[in-house]
Amino acid sequence: MPPGELLPLAALASGRGSNFQALQDACARGAIPARVAAVVSDNPRAPALERARAQGVPAVVVERKDYASRAAFDTALADAALAAGARLVCLAGFMRVLSPVFLERFGGMVINIHPSLLPAFPGLDAQKQALDYGVKVAGCTVHFVDAGVDTGPIILQACVPVEPDDTVETLSARILEQEHRLYPKAVALIAAGKVAPPAAGRVARVTAL
């Protein structure tokens, strides 16, 4: 990014939008050279939309039921993000797998945060998977998004201990604290040109911060 220019990003969210809020807060306090240009949701009742509206961030709804195919839906999602001027897409609890139809519109500039130390425990219920497996360390991962499920190149990871009496709820809360710290750091690296999508050949893989 040129000096003084803010990287415009779109947050895609299906639920409460706490990771959108972490990004918005970091932008607002000048911690990262970026701005949230829009929140886009497939769920018209997502609390993330209310969070966005309350802070003057454009909030856009694109519902799957309004489109005849997945390709048409993904095209509409991409159109909404691009119309807001977004150059980076941050998945913030977006509960759908994006197809190449969407990803190709952004040249690889799509990232996600997942509540496990990938490649362990991809997909849904990662915290429960970790507890069921009996691991002693869990965490979260920011990664570039590809057409698979949580399979894209890793940007950053953070670890949290798994306590003997942990439940899904307590472990999730501990991981979420790290998500809110890690996601803005990953956006800052991208905005500074220190990390780029795989096609640009500059993917930095930092295992912990």
Backbone as a chain_set.jsonl record, in Angstrom:
{"seq": "MPPGELLPLAALASGRGSNFQALQDACARGAIPARVAAVVSDNPRAPALERARAQGVPAVVVERKDYASRAAFDTALADAALAAGARLVCLAGFMRVLSPVFLERFGGMVINIHPSLLPAFPGLDAQKQALDYGVKVAGCTVHFVDAGVDTGPIILQACVPVEPDDTVETLSARILEQEHRLYPKAVALIAAGKVAPPAAGRVARVTAL", "coords": {"N": [[0.838, -1.195, 0.0], [0.544, 2.273, -0.814], [2.191, 4.907, 1.056], [0.217, 6.281, 3.649], [-2.182, 5.566, 2.488], [-5.221, 3.831, 3.021], [-6.053, 0.437, 3.315], [-8.876, -0.826, 1.819], [-11.331, -2.957, 3.1], [-13.663, -5.677, 3.025], [-15.857, -7.189, 5.262], [-17.119, -10.382, 5.612], [-19.834, -11.844, 7.098], [-21.826, -14.107, 8.984], [-22.996, -14.197, 11.443], [-22.615, -13.058, 14.744], [-20.46, -11.28, 14.444], [-18.079, -10.625, 15.84], [-15.39, -10.717, 15.138], [-15.359, -8.991, 12.972], [-15.813, -6.69, 14.475], [-13.453, -6.552, 15.947], [-11.637, -5.996, 13.907], [-12.689, -3.567, 12.98], [-12.375, -1.97, 15.27], [-9.579, -1.947, 15.486], [-8.921, -0.617, 13.131], [-10.151, 1.855, 13.65], [-8.675, 2.897, 15.777], [-6.314, 3.343, 14.578], [-4.463, 1.311, 14.465], [-3.995, -0.41, 12.391], [-3.32, 0.055, 8.91], [-5.902, 0.346, 7.449], [-9.382, 0.185, 6.419], [-12.765, -0.604, 7.165], [-14.794, -1.201, 4.609], [-17.273, -2.261, 4.099], [-19.777, -4.423, 5.519], [-20.833, -7.559, 4.658], [-23.456, -9.838, 4.481], [-24.968, -13.094, 4.499], [-27.132, -13.52, 5.983], [-29.966, -11.994, 6.96], [-30.625, -11.375, 9.563], [-28.355, -11.232, 11.016], [-26.395, -10.322, 13.782], [-24.047, -8.959, 13.199], [-24.638, -7.171, 11.172], [-26.141, -5.195, 12.443], [-24.213, -4.257, 14.213], [-22.485, -3.099, 12.347], [-24.09, -1.084, 11.14], [-24.559, 0.554, 13.341], [-22.157, 1.758, 13.612], [-21.767, 3.227, 11.401], [-20.879, 1.839, 9.185], [-21.307, 0.59, 5.957], [-23.839, -1.827, 5.441], [-24.661, -4.822, 3.983], [-26.96, -7.12, 2.617], [-26.951, -10.293, 1.196], [-28.739, -12.808, 0.189], [-28.791, -16.341, -0.005], [-31.066, -17.668, -0.945], [-32.156, -16.056, -2.827], [-30.996, -16.504, -5.225], [-30.44, -18.482, -8.12], [-28.406, -20.303, -8.357], [-25.319, -21.524, -6.926], [-23.142, -20.284, -8.082], [-24.247, -17.908, -9.064], [-24.984, -16.717, -6.673], [-22.466, -16.419, -5.388], [-21.305, -14.674, -7.181], [-22.914, -12.419, -6.793], [-22.255, -11.845, -4.116], [-19.536, -11.169, -4.414], [-19.831, -8.965, -6.1], [-21.084, -7.175, -4.352], [-19.102, -6.698, -2.425], [-17.078, -5.618, -4.027], [-18.369, -3.379, -5.024], [-18.345, -1.781, -2.821], [-15.778, -1.021, -2.82], [-13.832, -2.717, -1.862], [-10.647, -4.21, -1.448], [-9.577, -6.264, -0.136], [-10.897, -9.185, 1.293], [-12.285, -10.217, 4.276], [-13.161, -12.995, 5.994], [-15.434, -13.31, 8.511], [-16.624, -15.175, 10.496], [-18.234, -16.237, 8.504], [-20.48, -18.434, 7.169], [-20.304, -20.097, 4.918], [-18.813, -21.952, 2.257], [-16.691, -20.502, -0.044], [-16.693, -20.3, -3.565], [-14.535, -20.795, -6.489], [-15.574, -18.93, -8.254], [-16.13, -16.666, -6.722], [-13.606, -16.241, -5.446], [-11.753, -15.755, -7.496], [-12.307, -13.22, -8.287], [-10.984, -11.554, -6.616], [-8.3, -11.956, -6.756], [-6.937, -13.678, -4.997], [-6.93, -12.29, -2.633], [-8.355, -12.904, -0.185], [-9.127, -13.721, 3.067], [-9.295, -15.771, 6.04], [-10.286, -16.527, 9.411], [-9.766, -19.163, 11.615], [-10.84, -21.336, 14.226], [-8.731, -23.178, 15.132], [-5.531, -24.853, 15.193], [-4.616, -25.018, 12.269], [-3.135, -27.417, 10.017], [-4.837, -28.996, 11.57], [-8.06, -30.058, 12.587], [-10.049, -28.879, 10.68], [-12.966, -27.214, 9.249], [-16.349, -27.39, 10.603], [-17.15, -26.934, 14.12], [-14.616, -26.921, 15.389], [-13.458, -26.544, 17.911], [-14.746, -28.442, 19.501], [-13.881, -30.727, 18.175], [-11.171, -30.606, 18.846], [-11.236, -30.964, 21.65], [-12.436, -33.496, 21.794], [-10.442, -35.024, 20.648], [-8.446, -34.793, 22.442], [-6.281, -33.017, 22.619], [-3.6, -30.997, 23.958], [-2.961, -28.442, 23.418], [-4.523, -25.809, 21.768], [-5.864, -23.412, 19.436], [-5.794, -20.68, 17.053], [-6.011, -19.781, 13.572], [-5.024, -17.646, 10.971], [-5.582, -17.552, 7.566], [-4.988, -17.611, 4.001], [-7.682, -17.919, 1.706], [-8.68, -20.695, -0.154], [-10.202, -22.876, -2.615], [-10.824, -25.053, -1.084], [-11.759, -26.443, 2.16], [-10.751, -24.63, 4.692], [-8.068, -24.871, 3.882], [-6.177, -23.217, 2.78], [-3.027, -21.338, 2.363], [-1.166, -20.677, 5.331], [-1.091, -17.742, 7.324], [-0.786, -16.512, 9.934], [-0.571, -17.859, 13.269], [-1.893, -18.556, 16.541], [-1.481, -19.833, 19.818], [-3.322, -21.531, 22.409], [-3.631, -22.856, 25.722], [-5.124, -26.017, 26.494], [-7.257, -26.636, 29.021], [-7.716, -28.99, 31.762], [-10.406, -29.06, 32.64], [-11.836, -27.918, 30.621], [-14.605, -26.876, 28.632], [-16.481, -26.901, 25.534], [-17.418, -24.312, 25.372], [-15.792, -22.788, 27.169], [-13.231, -23.18, 26.106], [-13.636, -22.16, 23.544], [-14.087, -19.462, 24.135], [-11.579, -18.682, 25.089], [-9.992, -19.075, 22.849], [-11.222, -17.252, 21.132], [-10.478, -14.781, 22.177], [-7.818, -14.679, 21.329], [-8.213, -14.738, 18.578], [-9.293, -12.186, 18.115], [-7.082, -10.649, 18.592], [-5.235, -11.612, 16.733], [-6.273, -11.422, 14.096], [-6.381, -8.614, 13.251], [-3.564, -8.22, 13.196], [-2.778, -9.839, 11.066], [-4.066, -8.563, 8.929], [-2.712, -6.144, 9.019], [-0.131, -6.956, 8.221], [-0.648, -7.686, 5.575], [-1.57, -5.246, 4.501], [0.744, -3.791, 4.714], [2.276, -4.951, 2.799], [3.819, -7.106, 3.45], [2.954, -9.663, 3.442], [1.495, -11.702, 1.022], [-0.905, -13.028, -1.38], [-0.664, -16.491, -2.511], [-0.099, -16.553, -5.296], [1.441, -14.369, -5.752], [3.77, -15.074, -4.639], [4.808, -14.421, -2.119], [4.175, -15.363, 0.406], [4.161, -15.197, 3.828], [4.88, -17.216, 6.569], [4.193, -17.204, 9.683], [4.438, -18.741, 12.668], [3.604, -18.154, 15.253], [2.572, -15.388, 17.278]], "CA": [[0.0, 0.0, 0.0], [1.286, 3.541, -0.754], [2.135, 5.548, 2.378], [-0.958, 7.09, 3.929], [-3.403, 4.995, 1.91], [-5.832, 2.786, 3.831], [-6.529, -0.727, 2.565], [-10.307, -1.04, 2.039], [-11.679, -4.366, 3.225], [-15.054, -6.071, 3.283], [-16.001, -8.302, 6.199], [-18.26, -11.252, 5.357], [-20.228, -12.403, 8.397], [-23.155, -14.723, 9.06], [-23.495, -14.19, 12.814], [-22.478, -11.92, 15.654], [-19.525, -10.31, 13.897], [-17.087, -10.132, 16.8], [-14.122, -10.491, 14.455], [-15.525, -7.703, 12.285], [-15.646, -5.632, 15.464], [-12.031, -6.451, 16.256], [-11.009, -5.296, 12.79], [-13.168, -2.19, 12.99], [-11.737, -1.281, 16.392], [-8.176, -1.739, 15.152], [-8.891, 0.449, 12.123], [-10.558, 3.122, 14.259], [-7.604, 3.437, 16.631], [-5.117, 3.527, 13.772], [-3.504, 0.231, 14.688], [-3.703, -1.001, 11.087], [-3.624, 0.992, 7.83], [-7.025, -0.231, 6.71], [-10.717, 0.632, 6.818], [-13.819, -1.546, 6.791], [-15.629, -0.532, 3.61], [-18.628, -2.822, 4.153], [-20.056, -5.746, 6.057], [-21.747, -8.27, 3.769], [-23.945, -11.025, 5.178], [-25.992, -13.933, 3.872], [-28.176, -13.68, 6.997], [-30.501, -10.656, 7.234], [-30.77, -11.176, 11.005], [-27.032, -11.337, 11.649], [-26.022, -9.19, 14.627], [-22.956, -8.211, 12.57], [-25.211, -6.078, 10.391], [-26.484, -4.13, 13.388], [-22.937, -3.68, 14.651], [-21.98, -2.238, 11.275], [-24.945, 0.105, 10.991], [-24.385, 1.414, 14.516], [-20.865, 2.451, 13.498], [-21.709, 3.911, 10.127], [-20.275, 1.001, 8.152], [-22.339, 0.036, 5.081], [-24.224, -3.214, 5.729], [-25.312, -5.344, 2.785], [-27.46, -8.485, 2.732], [-27.046, -11.079, -0.031], [-29.291, -14.089, 0.66], [-28.641, -17.452, -0.949], [-32.36, -18.068, -1.516], [-32.526, -15.144, -3.906], [-30.196, -16.808, -6.417], [-30.767, -19.807, -8.633], [-27.246, -21.202, -8.284], [-24.22, -21.087, -6.068], [-22.307, -19.355, -8.846], [-24.92, -16.607, -9.095], [-24.883, -16.168, -5.32], [-21.094, -15.984, -5.15], [-21.108, -13.492, -8.01], [-23.568, -11.295, -6.113], [-21.424, -11.521, -2.96], [-18.352, -10.463, -4.891], [-20.272, -7.66, -6.595], [-21.359, -6.3, -3.203], [-17.825, -6.303, -1.832], [-16.366, -4.759, -4.973], [-19.085, -2.108, -5.106], [-17.915, -0.985, -1.668], [-14.384, -0.65, -3.028], [-12.95, -3.612, -1.109], [-9.523, -4.878, -2.107], [-9.319, -7.447, 0.689], [-12.1, -9.741, 1.914], [-12.013, -10.906, 5.533], [-14.276, -13.803, 6.468], [-15.565, -13.077, 9.952], [-17.759, -16.006, 10.869], [-19.091, -16.447, 7.333], [-20.703, -19.873, 7.291], [-20.411, -20.753, 3.623], [-17.575, -22.124, 1.521], [-16.688, -19.682, -1.246], [-16.244, -21.014, -4.756], [-13.611, -20.023, -7.323], [-16.297, -17.807, -8.865], [-15.884, -15.52, -5.839], [-12.191, -16.044, -5.125], [-11.004, -15.231, -8.635], [-12.587, -11.792, -8.43], [-10.142, -10.798, -5.69], [-6.892, -12.264, -6.96], [-6.357, -14.331, -3.829], [-6.968, -11.416, -1.459], [-9.45, -13.334, 0.688], [-8.554, -14.398, 4.222], [-10.243, -16.318, 7.011], [-9.734, -16.932, 10.705], [-10.373, -20.453, 11.986], [-10.509, -21.616, 15.63], [-7.863, -24.326, 15.418], [-4.199, -24.755, 14.614], [-4.638, -25.751, 11.006], [-4.207, -28.161, 9.357], [-5.663, -29.79, 12.479], [-9.449, -29.729, 12.889], [-10.731, -27.951, 9.779], [-14.416, -27.334, 9.171], [-17.201, -26.972, 11.711], [-16.967, -27.461, 15.478], [-13.194, -27.19, 15.584], [-13.143, -26.621, 19.337], [-15.21, -29.757, 19.954], [-12.95, -31.704, 17.611], [-9.931, -30.569, 19.637], [-11.5, -31.584, 22.948], [-12.677, -34.926, 21.589], [-9.18, -35.659, 20.302], [-7.614, -34.783, 23.637], [-5.058, -32.236, 22.476], [-3.231, -30.165, 25.107], [-2.814, -27.079, 22.912], [-5.402, -25.456, 20.66], [-5.527, -22.072, 18.999], [-6.494, -20.156, 15.888], [-5.188, -19.62, 12.38], [-5.436, -16.796, 9.857], [-5.045, -18.148, 6.344], [-5.604, -17.266, 2.73], [-8.775, -18.829, 1.365], [-8.732, -21.309, -1.471], [-11.489, -23.517, -2.868], [-11.055, -26.115, -0.11], [-12.279, -26.051, 3.475], [-9.653, -24.301, 5.622], [-6.864, -25.504, 3.338], [-5.292, -22.236, 2.17], [-1.744, -21.079, 3.036], [-1.264, -20.062, 6.66], [-0.44, -16.449, 7.523], [-0.415, -16.412, 11.349], [-1.25, -18.73, 14.226], [-1.703, -18.293, 17.969], [-1.786, -21.018, 20.618], [-3.886, -21.419, 23.756], [-3.622, -24.159, 26.389], [-6.399, -26.691, 26.772], [-7.277, -26.965, 30.444], [-8.373, -30.28, 32.021], [-11.84, -28.927, 32.831], [-12.407, -27.105, 29.545], [-15.757, -27.241, 27.819], [-16.44, -26.222, 24.235], [-17.658, -22.884, 25.598], [-14.635, -22.125, 27.778], [-12.133, -23.201, 25.145], [-13.99, -21.225, 22.469], [-13.893, -18.093, 24.622], [-10.144, -18.425, 25.173], [-9.514, -18.954, 21.469], [-11.772, -16.032, 20.537], [-9.622, -13.669, 22.597], [-6.656, -14.662, 20.452], [-8.682, -14.363, 17.243], [-9.452, -10.726, 18.061], [-5.732, -10.091, 18.562], [-4.467, -12.088, 15.587], [-6.817, -11.011, 12.791], [-5.823, -7.32, 12.846], [-2.138, -8.354, 12.885], [-2.664, -10.388, 9.717], [-4.448, -7.503, 7.988], [-1.616, -5.181, 9.012], [0.941, -7.505, 7.398], [-1.067, -7.602, 4.177], [-1.602, -3.833, 4.125], [2.136, -3.327, 4.618], [2.95, -5.658, 1.724], [4.735, -8.12, 3.983], [2.352, -10.959, 3.145], [0.679, -11.607, -0.183], [-1.463, -14.319, -1.784], [0.323, -17.424, -3.065], [0.27, -16.265, -6.676], [2.48, -13.333, -5.755], [4.998, -15.7, -4.19], [5.387, -13.781, -0.958], [3.427, -15.765, 1.589], [4.948, -15.357, 5.042], [4.226, -18.147, 7.475], [4.642, -16.974, 11.05], [3.684, -19.743, 13.408], [3.012, -17.624, 16.498], [2.909, -14.006, 17.634]], "C": [[0.878, 1.253, 0.0], [1.169, 4.174, 0.618], [0.897, 6.432, 2.516], [-2.254, 6.555, 3.373], [-3.913, 3.861, 2.794], [-6.345, 1.667, 2.934], [-8.016, -0.926, 2.836], [-10.633, -2.537, 2.075], [-13.177, -4.539, 3.431], [-15.035, -7.247, 4.242], [-17.256, -9.079, 5.829], [-18.597, -11.979, 6.648], [-21.632, -12.973, 8.309], [-23.789, -14.59, 10.436], [-23.212, -12.912, 13.553], [-21.472, -10.877, 15.203], [-18.487, -9.804, 14.866], [-15.722, -9.925, 16.146], [-14.193, -9.271, 13.55], [-15.265, -6.57, 13.268], [-14.186, -5.453, 15.837], [-11.286, -5.712, 15.153], [-11.409, -3.827, 12.775], [-12.497, -1.382, 14.1], [-10.267, -0.974, 16.083], [-8.013, -0.642, 14.103], [-9.152, 1.803, 12.77], [-9.457, 3.734, 15.115], [-6.281, 3.592, 15.893], [-4.075, 2.457, 13.935], [-3.131, -0.478, 13.392], [-4.091, -0.002, 10.004], [-4.715, 0.451, 6.908], [-8.319, 0.432, 7.172], [-11.722, -0.422, 6.366], [-14.787, -0.819, 5.876], [-17.061, -1.034, 3.639], [-18.618, -4.11, 4.948], [-21.108, -6.37, 5.153], [-22.154, -9.57, 4.453], [-24.963, -11.77, 4.335], [-27.193, -14.107, 4.79], [-28.735, -12.302, 7.366], [-30.681, -10.355, 8.714], [-29.435, -11.252, 11.744], [-26.762, -10.111, 12.52], [-24.879, -8.351, 14.044], [-23.475, -7.025, 11.779], [-25.576, -4.91, 11.287], [-25.238, -3.462, 13.936], [-22.435, -2.68, 13.605], [-22.783, -0.954, 11.178], [-24.738, 1.081, 12.147], [-23.104, 2.232, 14.432], [-20.677, 3.138, 12.157], [-21.024, 3.155, 9.02], [-21.391, 0.444, 7.274], [-22.569, -1.451, 5.349], [-25.081, -3.725, 4.581], [-25.739, -6.787, 3.02], [-27.532, -9.114, 1.342], [-27.484, -12.474, 0.391], [-29.191, -15.161, -0.419], [-29.953, -17.785, -1.643], [-32.787, -17.196, -2.691], [-31.821, -15.455, -5.217], [-30.385, -18.259, -6.815], [-29.616, -20.794, -8.491], [-26.22, -20.644, -7.325], [-23.345, -20.071, -6.785], [-22.93, -17.967, -8.878], [-24.849, -15.925, -7.735], [-23.483, -15.64, -5.05], [-20.751, -14.75, -5.987], [-21.707, -12.264, -7.348], [-22.789, -10.873, -4.869], [-20.203, -10.699, -3.381], [-18.717, -9.075, -5.395], [-20.483, -6.682, -5.446], [-20.063, -5.809, -2.568], [-17.067, -5.34, -2.744], [-17.046, -3.4, -5.103], [-18.714, -1.185, -3.955], [-16.46, -0.539, -1.794], [-13.382, -1.561, -2.351], [-11.855, -4.2, -1.993], [-9.076, -6.113, -1.338], [-10.65, -7.884, 1.289], [-11.677, -10.526, 3.137], [-13.249, -11.683, 5.961], [-14.299, -13.728, 7.992], [-16.779, -13.85, 10.46], [-18.747, -16.158, 9.726], [-19.238, -17.945, 7.131], [-20.957, -20.572, 5.962], [-19.025, -20.863, 2.998], [-17.676, -21.331, 0.225], [-16.099, -20.469, -2.416], [-15.219, -20.18, -5.516], [-14.271, -18.848, -8.021], [-16.09, -16.533, -8.046], [-14.389, -15.225, -5.735], [-11.425, -15.391, -6.27], [-11.231, -13.742, -8.839], [-11.644, -10.935, -7.586], [-8.661, -11.168, -5.779], [-6.204, -12.875, -5.754], [-6.42, -13.52, -2.56], [-8.225, -11.681, -0.62], [-8.821, -14.118, 1.832], [-9.646, -14.823, 5.192], [-9.517, -16.539, 8.335], [-10.512, -18.14, 11.19], [-9.928, -20.831, 13.397], [-9.81, -22.947, 15.874], [-6.497, -24.03, 14.84], [-4.173, -25.607, 13.353], [-3.235, -26.255, 10.667], [-5.046, -29.055, 10.273], [-7.07, -29.202, 12.575], [-10.042, -28.651, 11.987], [-12.244, -28.122, 9.872], [-15.121, -26.894, 10.444], [-16.771, -27.605, 13.037], [-15.511, -27.805, 15.776], [-12.836, -27.337, 17.052], [-13.575, -27.972, 19.912], [-14.299, -30.859, 19.409], [-11.674, -31.773, 18.457], [-10.117, -31.256, 20.978], [-11.698, -33.087, 22.808], [-11.375, -35.671, 21.309], [-8.22, -35.699, 21.487], [-6.33, -33.987, 23.527], [-4.824, -31.365, 23.717], [-3.056, -28.703, 24.723], [-3.77, -26.896, 21.741], [-5.013, -24.052, 20.202], [-6.342, -21.629, 17.812], [-5.484, -19.872, 14.78], [-5.814, -18.6, 11.452], [-4.778, -17.349, 8.604], [-5.703, -17.543, 5.113], [-6.636, -18.34, 2.38], [-8.568, -19.365, -0.045], [-10.058, -22.044, -1.602], [-11.784, -24.673, -1.916], [-11.644, -25.567, 1.176], [-11.097, -25.886, 4.426], [-8.333, -24.914, 5.184], [-5.86, -24.509, 2.77], [-4.034, -21.985, 2.976], [-1.911, -20.271, 4.322], [-0.482, -18.751, 6.698], [0.088, -16.342, 8.952], [-1.17, -17.457, 12.158], [-0.964, -18.255, 15.641], [-2.182, -19.508, 18.745], [-2.474, -20.639, 21.925], [-3.827, -22.795, 24.406], [-5.036, -24.721, 26.493], [-6.346, -27.147, 28.224], [-8.042, -28.267, 30.684], [-9.899, -30.186, 32.138], [-12.512, -28.104, 31.733], [-13.67, -27.738, 28.973], [-15.589, -26.57, 26.463], [-16.563, -24.716, 24.435], [-16.429, -22.184, 26.17], [-13.438, -22.101, 26.832], [-12.405, -22.206, 24.014], [-13.738, -19.791, 22.887], [-12.414, -17.742, 24.669], [-9.542, -18.25, 23.777], [-9.981, -17.642, 20.858], [-10.96, -14.801, 20.941], [-8.402, -13.542, 21.694], [-7.034, -14.31, 19.01], [-8.742, -12.852, 17.103], [-8.099, -10.024, 18.043], [-5.039, -10.389, 17.236], [-4.961, -11.536, 14.251], [-6.312, -9.626, 12.376], [-4.336, -7.388, 12.505], [-1.95, -8.878, 11.459], [-3.02, -9.339, 8.671], [-3.337, -6.465, 7.897], [-0.458, -5.667, 8.145], [0.606, -7.401, 5.916], [-1.042, -6.159, 3.701], [-0.201, -3.273, 3.934], [2.907, -4.011, 3.498], [3.908, -6.728, 2.179], [4.229, -9.542, 3.758], [1.455, -10.766, 1.932], [0.127, -12.976, -0.539], [-0.421, -15.191, -2.471], [0.791, -17.076, -4.464], [1.373, -15.227, -6.758], [3.792, -13.861, -5.204], [5.621, -15.112, -2.949], [4.627, -14.156, 0.316], [4.377, -15.958, 2.76], [4.195, -16.259, 5.999], [4.84, -17.988, 8.866], [3.817, -17.875, 11.95], [3.072, -19.22, 14.687], [3.475, -16.191, 16.708], [2.303, -13.703, 18.989]], "O": [[1.863, 1.303, 0.737], [0.15, 4.001, 1.287], [0.573, 7.22, 1.628], [-3.327, 7.033, 3.741], [-3.133, 3.031, 3.26], [-6.992, 1.921, 1.918], [-8.393, -1.173, 3.981], [-10.247, -3.284, 1.176], [-13.859, -3.653, 3.946], [-14.276, -8.198, 4.049], [-18.339, -8.501, 5.74], [-17.744, -12.653, 7.227], [-22.51, -12.411, 7.656], [-24.984, -14.84, 10.592], [-23.518, -11.819, 13.077], [-21.613, -9.702, 15.543], [-18.043, -8.662, 14.743], [-14.972, -9.041, 16.561], [-13.19, -8.58, 13.373], [-14.578, -5.603, 12.939], [-13.727, -4.326, 16.023], [-10.406, -4.896, 15.43], [-10.569, -2.949, 12.58], [-12.099, -0.237, 13.884], [-9.775, 0.116, 16.377], [-7.084, 0.162, 14.174], [-8.464, 2.781, 12.479], [-9.321, 4.956, 15.172], [-5.259, 3.927, 16.49], [-2.914, 2.664, 13.581], [-2.063, -1.084, 13.304], [-5.08, 0.715, 10.152], [-4.471, 0.142, 5.742], [-8.349, 1.142, 8.177], [-11.553, -1.051, 5.322], [-15.515, 0.072, 6.313], [-17.976, -0.311, 3.244], [-17.601, -4.798, 5.044], [-22.157, -5.773, 4.911], [-21.305, -10.315, 4.944], [-25.717, -11.175, 3.565], [-28.165, -14.766, 4.423], [-28.046, -11.519, 8.021], [-30.87, -9.198, 9.087], [-29.408, -11.328, 12.972], [-26.887, -8.981, 12.048], [-24.757, -7.167, 14.358], [-22.822, -5.983, 11.722], [-25.344, -3.755, 10.928], [-25.204, -2.243, 14.106], [-22.02, -1.569, 13.935], [-22.217, 0.138, 11.138], [-24.742, 2.295, 11.947], [-22.971, 3.264, 15.09], [-19.578, 3.574, 11.815], [-20.624, 3.747, 8.018], [-22.343, -0.129, 7.803], [-21.622, -2.229, 5.466], [-26.106, -3.13, 4.249], [-24.973, -7.586, 3.558], [-28.107, -8.533, 0.421], [-26.672, -13.245, 0.901], [-29.472, -14.913, -1.592], [-29.949, -18.15, -2.819], [-33.678, -17.566, -3.455], [-32.019, -14.756, -6.211], [-30.479, -19.147, -5.968], [-29.839, -22.005, -8.505], [-26.243, -19.468, -6.962], [-22.862, -19.115, -6.178], [-22.229, -16.964, -8.736], [-24.676, -14.709, -7.65], [-23.327, -14.532, -4.537], [-19.995, -13.885, -5.545], [-21.094, -11.196, -7.336], [-22.671, -9.68, -4.589], [-19.887, -9.673, -2.779], [-17.991, -8.113, -5.145], [-20.115, -5.511, -5.541], [-19.946, -4.635, -2.215], [-16.484, -4.362, -2.275], [-16.374, -2.383, -5.274], [-18.762, 0.038, -4.088], [-15.969, 0.231, -0.968], [-12.201, -1.225, -2.268], [-12.1, -4.627, -3.122], [-8.286, -6.913, -1.839], [-11.437, -7.051, 1.74], [-10.812, -11.398, 3.054], [-14.281, -11.082, 6.261], [-13.316, -14.04, 8.663], [-17.81, -13.273, 10.804], [-19.957, -16.204, 9.948], [-18.248, -18.651, 6.944], [-21.733, -21.525, 5.891], [-18.175, -19.991, 3.18], [-18.645, -21.477, -0.52], [-15.126, -21.207, -2.259], [-15.048, -18.995, -5.23], [-13.601, -17.868, -8.348], [-15.898, -15.454, -8.605], [-13.963, -14.085, -5.917], [-10.544, -14.563, -6.036], [-10.431, -13.076, -9.496], [-11.519, -9.732, -7.816], [-7.862, -10.729, -4.952], [-5.024, -12.623, -5.512], [-6.008, -13.999, -1.504], [-9.038, -10.786, -0.388], [-8.071, -15.067, 1.602], [-10.763, -14.306, 5.168], [-8.299, -16.714, 8.373], [-11.743, -18.152, 11.184], [-8.756, -20.666, 13.734], [-10.236, -23.741, 16.712], [-6.324, -23.07, 14.088], [-3.759, -26.766, 13.376], [-2.248, -25.595, 10.993], [-5.891, -29.804, 9.783], [-7.237, -27.984, 12.636], [-10.492, -27.616, 12.478], [-12.737, -29.06, 10.498], [-14.579, -26.137, 11.25], [-16.125, -28.652, 13.071], [-15.216, -28.854, 16.348], [-11.998, -28.167, 17.405], [-12.856, -28.571, 20.712], [-13.988, -31.816, 20.118], [-11.165, -32.856, 18.746], [-9.267, -32.037, 21.403], [-11.185, -33.861, 23.615], [-11.23, -36.83, 21.698], [-7.306, -36.522, 21.536], [-5.379, -34.248, 24.265], [-5.77, -31.041, 24.435], [-3.009, -27.828, 25.587], [-3.821, -27.726, 20.834], [-3.938, -23.563, 20.55], [-7.443, -22.128, 17.579], [-4.284, -19.743, 15.017], [-7.01, -18.673, 11.169], [-3.57, -17.586, 8.577], [-6.821, -17.031, 5.173], [-6.474, -19.512, 2.718], [-8.32, -18.617, -0.99], [-10.95, -21.852, -0.776], [-12.887, -25.219, -1.94], [-11.983, -24.387, 1.272], [-10.52, -26.864, 4.902], [-7.569, -25.416, 6.008], [-4.789, -24.916, 2.32], [-3.961, -22.368, 4.143], [-2.689, -19.319, 4.386], [0.63, -18.658, 6.18], [1.279, -16.108, 9.158], [-2.263, -17.883, 11.785], [0.065, -17.635, 15.91], [-3.172, -20.139, 18.375], [-2.238, -19.564, 22.476], [-3.959, -23.805, 23.715], [-6.013, -23.976, 26.569], [-5.491, -27.947, 28.604], [-8.923, -28.617, 29.898], [-10.607, -31.127, 31.778], [-13.641, -27.645, 31.908], [-13.782, -28.957, 28.849], [-14.673, -25.772, 26.264], [-15.897, -23.936, 23.755], [-16.061, -21.104, 25.708], [-12.714, -21.107, 26.769], [-11.5, -21.493, 23.581], [-13.236, -18.988, 22.099], [-12.033, -16.623, 24.326], [-8.692, -17.387, 23.557], [-9.222, -16.986, 20.144], [-10.777, -13.885, 20.139], [-7.999, -12.436, 21.335], [-6.263, -13.66, 18.305], [-8.297, -12.297, 16.098], [-7.989, -8.912, 17.527], [-4.346, -9.536, 16.681], [-4.158, -11.217, 13.374], [-5.853, -9.469, 11.245], [-3.887, -6.678, 11.605], [-1.069, -8.416, 10.734], [-2.353, -9.235, 7.642], [-3.051, -5.96, 6.811], [0.137, -4.877, 7.412], [1.465, -7.07, 5.098], [-0.546, -5.876, 2.611], [0.02, -2.394, 3.101], [4.072, -3.688, 3.266], [4.723, -7.213, 1.394], [4.988, -10.505, 3.87], [0.738, -9.771, 1.837], [0.633, -13.988, -0.054], [0.59, -14.686, -2.959], [1.96, -17.279, -4.791], [2.147, -15.205, -7.714], [4.818, -13.185, -5.285], [6.821, -15.269, -2.723], [4.467, -13.322, 1.208], [5.29, -16.781, 2.699], [2.997, -16.078, 6.213], [5.879, -18.574, 9.172], [2.592, -17.759, 11.974], [2.098, -19.796, 15.17], [4.6, -15.824, 16.37], [2.455, -12.592, 19.498]]}, "num_chains": 1, "name": "protein.A"}
